[in-house]
Amino acid sequence: MRRQVLSIDRSIHRSVMIMLMAGSLLGGGSAALASQSATQPSGRAQPVAGAPAKVSALGQAMGASLAELPQFGTNFSTFNLENGMQVVVIPDHRAPVVTHMVWYRAGAADEKPGVSGIAHFLEHLMFKGTKAHPDGEFSKIVASLGGEENAFTTQDYTAYYQRVAKQHLKLMMELEADRMANLQLTDEQVKPELKVILEERAMRIDTDPSSLLSESLDAALYRNHPYGIPVIGWEHEMEQLDRQDAIDWYNEFYTPNNAILIVAGDINEDEVRAMAEETYGKVVRRAEPKARLRPQEPPQRTARTLTLTDERVNQPSVRRAYMVPSDHTAKDGEAEALDLLTYILGSGPNSRLYKSLVMDNKIATSAGAYYQSTTLDDTDMMFYGIPAAGKSVDDVLTGIKGEIDKIIKEGVSEEEVARAKRAILAQTFYAQDNQASLARIVGTALATGQDLDALRKWPEHLAAVTPEQVVAVAAEYLQENRSVTGYLLPPGVSAGPTGKVTECAPGENQPIPKAREMSQPKDAPRVSQKVPNPQSRPQGQPKPKPATGATKPPASPNAEAPKAEAPSTEVKQ
């Protein structure tokens, strides 16, 4: 459960996750909980109020038997308002601040054909204002209070949040409830913002070879499911979006019975209930969203290979994605087994891929894997590598496949599995140190078909996985016919059938045309009014992946490797 895209799409998310493989702060549930350790000093981490004794016993519970585990989320509570809005309260009384989030069960994968990008576009337009608070006044109020705010769109949900002093919580509820019910849009607001998202696409995808390859990998992996369409949208469809498209999306999905309110911080359930009833409780449900039944994938029978050659690439790299079940679609124990498999294969310098390809055989300068498990429908497990000097991308891919085959044929040891469990679980429990991240974890899980009980039980489910289960998911899902391989190459280089990098013949493998130069956009975009406080707006994809990901490759400003932006999964404008 660990994937969170900052408001853009899986293609950018992939590029960033390949660079940041240590743990995602924005994931929901399972190993997403582990994400916090990457940013929290583990020696000083403290649990949220209500769980200090449990987390202080972490070292003992992480012993060899894993028999007694600290508990997660025991102080969370939930209730529903009369209009159908779900409310979750996460008390944390260490500081007089609160994180206030509203999640809508509507993402890019819920869009109708031909209007790709409308979910992300409306997210931008939600900051334009209402009759009571026009012209970006919402953001100005939050900034004047010293607060932070942001919003993000993924394939499965759209969310808005503010972090403020606790005395301003009711005001945040009033503002968010107002725009849930009373958004006003004019063509004078919509048309300039359309230019903003078109330039956002140009900057974040069209000018980044790594993101372009990621976008194509998704399209090849998902031949029928809408996950193959980028969250930000295809440019030719984005250009046709208009005010009515935005209003139609708003009216269909932005209704309280399709929303989740999460409040984390120095607050209790009674206080939240009273304020929520006085604000959100007055919003009338104006639609009944249908069951989220998306077109599903046909059987995966053929391996697919893509090659992107671009003059902006200085160092070749390779990626391979396998279609696998998510936390929501997996059979009992499968998602947890995939978490552990990813950790064993591709998480950091102790992983099998790093030891074999980087340290022992000197095939790669970087190699790893990650599993994006928090999705409503089937997801993928991604492997990647960057060849060392004198080696080719085929050499790296051969090494990756060799380590996968070794697990399938020879299995994994009890100690490997126990070590992976201890690492993921330790990070999971320390994740309770951050109220904002807990709110994101819970929101992601609830918006992708899970519930609080599943979150609470996840640690014991992970602890119960056997080595045989880890091998079983590898054998079932890491099959050649379920894969898509992508090569990112500089001009004049080929992945060669012999596994050697060879010079291309004249006219072969020529670089793709560049996207339009950013110094000469189609139209100069107007500055978006969204989120005035830059510190509250991460500019790119999610924070590092949980420990089930791999170590990050060296960054390169010239797309020498799959390239990170300045943050899975949330690009905001």
C-alpha positions as CSV (number, residue, x, y, z in Angstrom):
1,M,0.0,0.0,0.0
2,R,2.4,2.6,-0.8
3,R,1.8,4.5,-3.8
4,Q,0.8,8.2,-3.9
5,V,1.1,10.4,-6.9
6,L,1.3,14.1,-6.3
7,S,-1.2,15.5,-8.8
8,I,0.0,14.2,-12.0
9,D,0.3,10.7,-13.3
10,R,1.9,7.3,-13.2
11,S,4.5,8.2,-15.9
12,I,6.0,11.0,-13.8
13,H,5.5,8.9,-10.7
14,R,7.6,6.1,-12.2
15,S,10.4,8.4,-13.1
16,V,10.6,9.8,-9.6
17,M,10.1,6.5,-7.9
18,I,13.0,5.1,-9.9
19,M,15.1,7.9,-8.4
20,L,13.6,7.9,-4.9
21,M,13.4,4.3,-3.7
22,A,13.7,4.6,0.0
23,G,10.0,5.0,1.2
24,S,6.9,7.0,0.2
25,L,5.4,9.4,2.7
26,L,2.3,9.6,0.7
27,G,1.3,6.0,0.4
28,G,-1.7,4.5,2.1
29,G,-1.5,1.5,4.3
30,S,0.9,-1.5,4.1
31,A,4.4,-0.6,3.2
32,A,3.4,3.0,2.5
33,L,3.3,3.3,6.3
34,A,7.0,2.4,6.2
35,S,7.7,5.5,4.2
36,Q,8.2,7.8,7.1
37,S,11.5,6.4,8.2
38,A,13.1,8.0,5.2
39,T,12.5,11.5,6.6
40,Q,12.2,10.9,10.4
41,P,15.3,10.6,12.5
42,S,14.7,7.1,13.7
43,G,16.6,7.6,16.9
44,R,14.2,10.4,18.0
45,A,10.9,9.2,16.5
46,Q,8.0,9.2,18.9
47,P,4.6,7.7,18.3
48,V,1.3,9.6,18.2
49,A,-0.6,10.1,21.5
50,G,-2.2,6.9,22.6
51,A,0.5,4.5,21.4
52,P,3.8,5.4,23.1
53,A,4.0,2.2,25.1
54,K,3.3,0.0,22.0
55,V,5.9,1.8,19.8
56,S,8.5,1.9,22.6
57,A,8.3,-1.9,22.7
58,L,9.2,-2.0,19.0
59,G,12.7,-3.4,19.5
60,Q,11.4,-6.3,21.5
61,A,8.5,-7.0,19.1
62,M,10.8,-6.9,16.2
63,G,12.7,-9.9,17.6
64,A,13.3,-13.1,15.8
65,S,9.8,-14.6,16.4
66,L,7.7,-11.6,15.3
67,A,5.1,-13.1,17.6
68,E,4.0,-10.0,19.4
69,L,3.7,-6.9,17.3
70,P,3.0,-3.3,18.3
71,Q,-0.4,-2.2,17.1
72,F,-1.2,0.4,14.4
73,G,-4.1,2.8,14.4
74,T,-5.7,1.8,17.6
75,N,-6.8,5.4,18.4
76,F,-8.4,6.0,14.9
77,S,-12.1,6.4,14.8
78,T,-14.7,6.9,12.1
79,F,-18.4,7.8,11.6
80,N,-20.7,9.0,8.8
81,L,-22.6,12.2,8.5
82,E,-26.3,12.0,7.5
83,N,-25.5,13.1,4.0
84,G,-23.2,10.1,3.6
85,M,-19.8,11.8,4.1
86,Q,-17.3,9.5,5.9
87,V,-15.3,11.1,8.7
88,V,-12.1,9.7,10.2
89,V,-10.4,11.2,13.3
90,I,-6.7,10.6,14.1
91,P,-5.9,12.1,17.5
92,D,-2.3,13.4,18.1
93,H,-2.0,15.8,21.0
94,R,1.7,16.5,20.9
95,A,1.3,19.9,19.3
96,P,-1.7,22.3,18.8
97,V,-2.0,21.7,15.0
98,V,-4.3,19.8,12.8
99,T,-4.2,18.3,9.3
100,H,-7.5,18.6,7.5
101,M,-8.1,16.6,4.3
102,V,-11.0,15.9,2.0
103,W,-10.7,13.0,-0.4
104,Y,-13.0,12.3,-3.4
105,R,-13.4,8.8,-4.7
106,A,-12.8,10.0,-8.2
107,G,-9.5,10.0,-10.2
108,A,-8.3,9.9,-13.8
109,A,-9.3,6.3,-14.3
110,D,-12.9,7.3,-13.7
111,E,-12.9,9.7,-16.6
112,K,-15.1,9.1,-19.7
113,P,-13.3,8.4,-23.0
114,G,-12.1,11.5,-24.8
115,V,-11.8,13.9,-21.8
116,S,-8.5,12.6,-20.3
117,G,-7.1,15.1,-17.8
118,I,-10.4,16.5,-16.5
119,A,-9.9,15.2,-13.0
120,H,-6.6,17.0,-12.7
121,F,-8.0,20.0,-14.5
122,L,-10.9,20.4,-12.0
123,E,-8.4,20.1,-9.1
124,H,-6.8,23.2,-10.4
125,L,-10.1,25.0,-10.9
126,M,-11.3,24.2,-7.4
127,F,-9.0,27.0,-6.3
128,K,-10.8,29.6,-8.4
129,G,-13.4,30.4,-5.8
130,T,-17.1,30.6,-4.9
131,K,-19.5,33.4,-4.5
132,A,-18.6,33.7,-0.8
133,H,-14.9,33.3,-1.4
134,P,-14.0,34.4,-4.9
135,D,-10.7,34.8,-6.8
136,G,-8.5,32.4,-4.9
137,E,-9.5,33.8,-1.5
138,F,-9.3,30.3,0.0
139,S,-5.6,30.1,-0.6
140,K,-5.0,33.6,0.6
141,I,-6.8,32.9,3.9
142,V,-4.8,29.7,4.5
143,A,-1.5,31.6,3.8
144,S,-2.6,34.5,6.1
145,L,-3.0,32.0,8.9
146,G,0.5,30.6,8.4
147,G,-1.0,27.4,7.2
148,E,0.0,25.0,4.4
149,E,-2.3,23.6,1.7
150,N,-2.1,21.4,-1.4
151,A,-4.1,19.1,-3.6
152,F,-3.3,16.1,-5.7
153,T,-4.9,13.9,-8.3
154,T,-4.1,10.2,-9.0
155,Q,-5.8,7.5,-11.1
156,D,-8.1,6.6,-8.2
157,Y,-8.8,9.7,-6.1
158,T,-8.4,13.5,-5.7
159,A,-7.6,15.1,-2.4
160,Y,-7.3,18.5,-0.8
161,Y,-5.6,19.4,2.4
162,Q,-4.6,22.1,4.8
163,R,-2.4,22.1,7.9
164,V,-3.2,24.8,10.4
165,A,-3.3,25.7,14.1
166,K,-6.1,23.8,15.7
167,Q,-8.2,26.9,16.4
168,H,-8.6,27.4,12.6
169,L,-10.0,23.9,11.9
170,K,-13.6,24.9,11.7
171,L,-12.7,27.7,9.3
172,M,-11.0,25.1,7.1
173,M,-14.1,23.0,7.2
174,E,-16.3,26.0,6.3
175,L,-14.1,26.9,3.3
176,E,-13.8,23.3,2.0
177,A,-17.6,22.7,2.5
178,D,-18.3,25.9,0.6
179,R,-16.3,24.9,-2.5
180,M,-17.7,21.3,-2.3
181,A,-21.2,22.9,-2.8
182,N,-20.8,26.3,-4.5
183,L,-17.9,26.3,-6.9
184,Q,-18.3,29.0,-9.6
185,L,-16.4,28.9,-12.9
186,T,-16.3,31.3,-15.8
187,D,-14.6,31.0,-19.2
188,E,-12.3,33.9,-18.1
189,Q,-11.0,31.6,-15.3
190,V,-11.1,28.3,-17.2
191,K,-9.3,29.2,-20.4
192,P,-6.1,30.6,-18.8
193,E,-5.9,27.6,-16.4
194,L,-6.2,25.3,-19.4
195,K,-3.0,26.9,-20.7
196,V,-1.4,26.3,-17.3
197,I,-2.0,22.5,-17.4
198,L,-0.9,22.2,-21.0
199,E,2.4,23.9,-20.1
200,E,2.6,21.6,-17.0
201,R,2.4,18.6,-19.3
202,A,5.0,20.1,-21.6
203,M,7.4,20.7,-18.7
204,R,7.0,17.6,-16.8
205,I,6.5,15.0,-19.5
206,D,7.1,16.2,-23.0
207,T,10.5,17.6,-22.3
208,D,11.6,14.6,-20.1
209,P,12.6,11.4,-21.9
210,S,12.2,9.4,-18.8
211,S,8.7,10.5,-18.2
212,L,7.9,9.9,-21.9
213,L,9.1,6.4,-21.6
214,S,7.1,5.8,-18.4
215,E,4.0,7.1,-20.1
216,S,4.5,4.7,-23.0
217,L,5.2,1.8,-20.6
218,D,1.8,2.4,-18.9
219,A,0.1,2.6,-22.3
220,A,1.7,-0.8,-23.3
221,L,1.1,-2.5,-20.0
222,Y,-2.6,-1.4,-19.7
223,R,-4.0,-2.1,-23.2
224,N,-7.7,-1.8,-22.0
225,H,-7.7,-0.4,-18.5
226,P,-7.7,3.4,-18.1
227,Y,-4.5,3.2,-16.0
228,G,-2.8,3.3,-19.4
229,I,-3.9,6.9,-19.8
230,P,-1.8,9.5,-18.0
231,V,-3.5,11.4,-15.2
232,I,-2.6,14.7,-16.6
233,G,-4.2,13.6,-19.9
234,W,-3.2,13.2,-23.6
235,E,-2.4,16.7,-25.0
236,H,-4.8,16.5,-27.9
237,E,-7.7,15.7,-25.5
238,M,-6.6,18.3,-22.9
239,E,-6.7,21.0,-25.5
240,Q,-10.4,20.4,-25.9
241,L,-11.4,20.5,-22.3
242,D,-13.8,23.4,-21.4
243,R,-15.9,24.8,-18.6
244,Q,-18.7,22.4,-19.1
245,D,-16.5,19.4,-18.9
246,A,-15.3,20.7,-15.5
247,I,-18.8,21.4,-14.2
248,D,-20.0,18.0,-15.3
249,W,-17.2,16.2,-13.4
250,Y,-17.7,18.4,-10.4
251,N,-21.5,17.7,-10.3
252,E,-21.0,14.0,-10.7
253,F,-18.3,13.3,-8.1
254,Y,-17.9,16.3,-5.7
255,T,-20.8,15.3,-3.5
256,P,-20.5,14.6,0.2
257,N,-21.6,10.9,-0.2
258,N,-18.5,10.4,-2.4
259,A,-16.1,12.2,0.0
260,I,-13.9,11.3,3.0
261,L,-13.0,13.8,5.6
262,I,-9.9,13.0,7.6
263,V,-8.8,15.2,10.5
264,A,-5.5,14.3,12.3
265,G,-4.0,16.3,15.1
266,D,-4.8,17.9,18.5
267,I,-8.5,17.1,18.4
268,N,-10.9,14.4,19.5
269,E,-13.9,12.7,17.9
270,D,-16.5,14.7,19.7
271,E,-15.0,18.0,18.6
272,V,-14.6,16.9,15.0
273,R,-18.2,15.5,14.9
274,A,-19.7,18.8,16.1
275,M,-17.8,20.9,13.6
276,A,-18.3,18.5,10.8
277,E,-22.1,18.4,11.3
278,E,-22.2,22.3,11.4
279,T,-20.2,22.6,8.1
280,Y,-20.1,19.5,5.9
281,G,-23.4,18.2,7.3
282,K,-25.2,21.1,5.6
283,V,-24.0,20.2,2.2
284,V,-26.7,18.4,0.2
285,R,-25.8,15.3,-1.7
286,R,-26.5,16.1,-5.3
287,A,-25.4,12.9,-7.1
288,E,-25.2,9.2,-6.6
289,P,-21.9,8.1,-8.1
290,K,-22.0,4.7,-9.7
291,A,-19.9,1.7,-8.7
292,R,-16.4,2.1,-9.9
293,L,-16.3,-0.6,-12.5
294,R,-13.5,0.1,-15.0
295,P,-12.7,-1.9,-18.2
296,Q,-10.4,-4.7,-17.2
297,E,-7.3,-6.2,-18.8
298,P,-7.5,-9.2,-21.1
299,P,-5.1,-12.1,-20.3
300,Q,-1.5,-11.0,-20.5
301,R,-0.1,-13.4,-23.2
302,T,2.6,-11.5,-24.9
303,A,5.8,-9.7,-23.7
304,R,6.2,-6.2,-25.1
305,T,9.3,-4.1,-25.6
306,L,9.6,-0.4,-26.1
307,T,12.7,1.7,-27.0
308,L,13.0,5.5,-26.7
309,T,16.0,7.1,-28.2
310,D,16.5,10.8,-27.4
311,E,19.5,13.1,-27.7
312,R,18.9,14.4,-24.1
313,V,19.8,10.9,-22.8
314,N,23.5,10.5,-22.0
315,Q,23.4,7.1,-20.2
316,P,21.2,4.1,-21.2
317,S,18.8,2.5,-18.8
318,V,16.3,-0.3,-18.7
319,R,13.0,-0.9,-16.9
320,R,10.7,-3.9,-16.8
321,A,7.1,-3.8,-15.5
322,Y,5.0,-6.8,-14.6
323,M,1.3,-6.6,-14.0
324,V,0.5,-7.8,-10.5
325,P,-2.5,-7.5,-8.1
326,S,-2.9,-4.5,-5.8
327,D,-3.8,-4.5,-2.2
328,H,-7.4,-4.3,-3.2
329,T,-7.4,-7.0,-5.9
330,A,-4.9,-9.5,-4.4
331,K,-6.0,-12.8,-2.8
332,D,-5.4,-13.1,0.9
333,G,-1.7,-12.8,1.6
334,E,-0.6,-12.0,-1.9
335,A,-0.1,-8.3,-1.6
336,E,2.0,-8.8,1.6
337,A,4.0,-11.5,-0.1
338,L,4.7,-9.1,-3.0
339,D,5.8,-6.4,-0.5
340,L,8.3,-8.8,0.9
341,L,9.4,-10.1,-2.6
342,T,10.1,-6.5,-3.7
343,Y,12.1,-5.8,-0.6
344,I,14.2,-8.9,-0.9
345,L,14.8,-8.4,-4.6
346,G,15.2,-4.7,-4.9
347,S,15.4,-2.7,-1.7
348,G,18.7,-1.1,-1.1
349,P,22.3,-2.3,-0.9
350,N,21.3,-5.5,0.9
351,S,18.9,-6.5,-1.8
352,R,19.6,-9.4,-4.2
353,L,19.7,-7.2,-7.3
354,Y,22.1,-4.7,-5.8
355,K,24.4,-7.3,-4.4
356,S,24.5,-9.3,-7.7
357,L,24.4,-6.6,-10.4
358,V,26.2,-3.8,-8.7
359,M,28.6,-5.2,-6.1
360,D,29.5,-8.7,-7.2
361,N,29.3,-8.8,-11.0
362,K,29.7,-5.0,-11.7
363,I,27.0,-5.2,-14.4
364,A,25.2,-2.1,-13.2
365,T,25.8,1.1,-11.3
366,S,22.3,0.9,-9.9
367,A,19.5,-1.7,-9.8
368,G,16.3,-2.1,-7.9
369,A,12.6,-2.7,-7.8
370,Y,9.4,-1.3,-6.4
371,Y,5.7,-2.3,-6.1
372,Q,2.9,0.2,-6.4
373,S,0.3,-1.6,-4.4
374,T,-2.2,1.1,-3.4
375,T,-4.5,1.1,-6.4
376,L,-8.1,0.2,-6.8
377,D,-7.3,-2.2,-9.7
378,D,-4.3,-4.3,-10.7
379,T,-1.0,-2.5,-10.6
380,D,2.6,-3.3,-11.5
381,M,5.9,-4.2,-10.1
382,M,8.8,-2.4,-11.7
383,F,12.4,-3.4,-12.0
384,Y,15.1,-1.0,-13.3
385,G,18.9,-0.8,-13.8
386,I,21.6,1.4,-15.2
387,P,24.5,-0.4,-16.9
388,A,28.1,0.0,-15.7
389,A,30.8,1.1,-18.1
390,G,31.3,-1.5,-20.8
391,K,28.0,-3.2,-20.1
392,S,24.7,-3.0,-21.9
393,V,21.1,-2.6,-21.0
394,D,20.6,-6.2,-22.1
395,D,23.3,-7.3,-19.7
396,V,21.4,-5.5,-16.9
397,L,18.0,-7.0,-18.0
398,T,19.6,-10.5,-18.1
399,G,20.9,-10.0,-14.6
400,I,17.4,-8.9,-13.3
401,K,15.7,-11.9,-14.9
402,G,18.4,-14.2,-13.5
403,E,17.7,-13.0,-9.9
404,I,14.0,-13.5,-10.4
405,D,14.5,-17.0,-11.8
406,K,16.8,-17.9,-8.9
407,I,14.0,-17.0,-6.4
408,I,11.5,-19.0,-8.3
409,K,13.7,-22.1,-8.7
410,E,15.7,-21.9,-5.4
411,G,13.3,-20.1,-3.1
412,V,14.1,-17.6,-0.3
413,S,15.4,-18.3,3.1
414,E,13.5,-17.9,6.4
415,E,16.1,-15.4,7.5
416,E,15.7,-13.3,4.3
417,V,11.9,-13.1,4.9
418,A,12.3,-12.4,8.6
419,R,14.7,-9.6,7.9
420,A,12.4,-8.0,5.3
421,K,9.5,-8.2,7.8
422,R,11.5,-6.6,10.5
423,A,12.6,-3.7,8.3
424,I,9.2,-3.0,6.8
425,L,7.3,-3.4,10.1
426,A,9.8,-1.2,12.1
427,Q,9.4,1.6,9.5
428,T,5.6,1.1,9.6
429,F,5.3,1.7,13.3
430,Y,7.6,4.7,13.3
431,A,5.4,6.2,10.6
432,Q,3.0,7.0,13.4
433,D,5.2,9.9,14.3
434,N,3.8,12.1,11.6
435,Q,0.1,13.2,11.7
436,A,0.0,14.5,8.2
437,S,1.4,11.3,6.7
438,L,-1.0,9.2,8.8
439,A,-3.9,11.2,7.3
440,R,-2.5,10.5,3.8
441,I,-2.0,6.8,4.6
442,V,-5.6,6.4,5.8
443,G,-7.1,8.5,3.0
444,T,-5.3,6.5,0.3
445,A,-6.4,3.2,1.8
446,L,-10.1,4.3,2.1
447,A,-10.2,5.8,-1.4
448,T,-8.9,2.5,-2.9
449,G,-11.4,0.1,-1.4
450,Q,-10.0,-0.7,2.0
451,D,-11.1,0.2,5.5
452,L,-9.6,1.0,8.9
453,D,-9.8,-2.6,10.1
454,A,-7.6,-3.7,7.1
455,L,-5.0,-1.0,8.1
456,R,-4.9,-2.1,11.7
457,K,-4.5,-5.8,10.7
458,W,-1.9,-5.2,8.0
459,P,1.2,-5.7,10.4
460,E,0.0,-9.1,11.5
461,H,-0.9,-10.1,8.0
462,L,2.6,-9.2,6.8
463,A,4.2,-11.1,9.7
464,A,2.2,-14.2,8.8
465,V,3.6,-14.5,5.2
466,T,5.8,-17.6,4.6
467,P,8.8,-18.0,2.3
468,E,6.7,-20.3,0.2
469,Q,4.1,-17.6,-0.4
470,V,6.9,-15.2,-1.5
471,V,8.1,-17.7,-4.0
472,A,4.5,-18.5,-5.2
473,V,3.7,-14.9,-6.1
474,A,7.0,-14.6,-7.9
475,A,6.3,-17.7,-9.9
476,E,2.7,-16.7,-10.7
477,Y,3.1,-13.0,-11.6
478,L,6.8,-12.4,-12.7
479,Q,6.3,-14.2,-16.0
480,E,7.7,-13.0,-19.3
481,N,4.3,-12.8,-20.9
482,R,3.0,-10.4,-18.2
483,S,5.9,-7.9,-18.8
484,V,6.7,-4.7,-20.7
485,T,10.3,-3.8,-21.1
486,G,11.4,-0.2,-21.8
487,Y,14.9,0.9,-23.0
488,L,15.9,4.6,-22.7
489,L,18.9,5.1,-25.0
490,P,21.0,8.0,-26.3
491,P,21.3,8.4,-30.1
492,G,23.6,6.0,-31.9
493,V,23.2,3.2,-29.3
494,S,21.1,0.1,-29.5
495,A,20.3,-2.6,-27.0
496,G,21.6,-5.2,-29.6
497,P,20.2,-8.7,-29.8
498,T,23.5,-10.1,-28.6
499,G,23.3,-8.1,-25.4
500,K,26.0,-5.8,-26.5
501,V,25.6,-2.1,-27.0
502,T,26.3,-1.5,-30.7
503,E,26.5,1.5,-33.0
504,C,23.3,2.0,-35.0
505,A,23.4,2.0,-38.8
506,P,22.7,5.4,-40.4
507,G,19.1,6.3,-40.2
508,E,18.3,3.7,-37.5
509,N,17.0,4.6,-34.0
510,Q,17.0,8.3,-34.6
511,P,16.0,10.5,-31.7
512,I,12.4,11.5,-31.5
513,P,11.4,15.1,-32.2
514,K,11.7,17.4,-29.3
515,A,8.7,18.8,-27.6
516,R,8.3,22.5,-28.3
517,E,10.9,24.6,-26.6
518,M,9.7,25.9,-23.3
519,S,11.1,29.3,-24.1
520,Q,8.5,29.4,-26.9
521,P,5.2,28.1,-25.5
522,K,2.1,28.1,-27.6
523,D,0.7,30.8,-25.3
524,A,2.3,32.3,-22.3
525,P,0.4,30.8,-19.4
526,R,-1.0,32.9,-16.6
527,V,0.4,32.1,-13.2
528,S,-2.0,29.7,-11.4
529,Q,-3.6,31.0,-8.2
530,K,-3.1,27.6,-6.5
531,V,-1.2,27.3,-3.3
532,P,0.8,30.5,-2.6
533,N,3.1,29.0,-0.1
534,P,5.8,27.1,-2.0
535,Q,6.9,25.2,1.0
536,S,3.5,23.6,1.2
537,R,3.7,22.4,-2.4
538,P,6.1,19.6,-3.3
539,Q,7.0,20.0,-6.9
540,G,7.1,16.6,-8.4
541,Q,6.4,13.1,-7.3
542,P,6.0,11.3,-4.1
543,K,8.5,11.2,-1.3
544,P,10.8,8.1,-1.4
545,K,9.2,4.7,-1.7
546,P,9.0,2.4,1.3
547,A,11.8,0.1,2.0
548,T,10.3,-2.4,-0.5
549,G,11.8,-0.2,-3.2
550,A,15.4,-0.2,-4.3
551,T,18.2,2.2,-3.6
552,K,18.1,5.3,-5.7
553,P,20.3,5.6,-8.8
554,P,22.5,8.7,-9.0
555,A,20.6,11.7,-10.1
556,S,21.4,13.2,-13.5
557,P,20.3,16.5,-14.9
558,N,20.7,15.1,-18.4
559,A,18.4,12.1,-18.1
560,E,21.3,9.7,-17.9
561,A,19.0,7.5,-15.7
562,P,15.3,7.6,-15.1
563,K,15.0,11.0,-13.8
564,A,13.4,12.6,-10.8
565,E,11.6,15.8,-10.7
566,A,11.9,18.5,-8.1
567,P,7.7,15.2,-6.2
568,S,3.7,9.5,-6.7
569,T,2.4,10.4,-7.8
570,E,1.9,14.7,-6.8
571,V,2.7,17.3,-9.2
572,K,0.8,20.5,-8.5
573,Q,0.3,23.7,-10.3
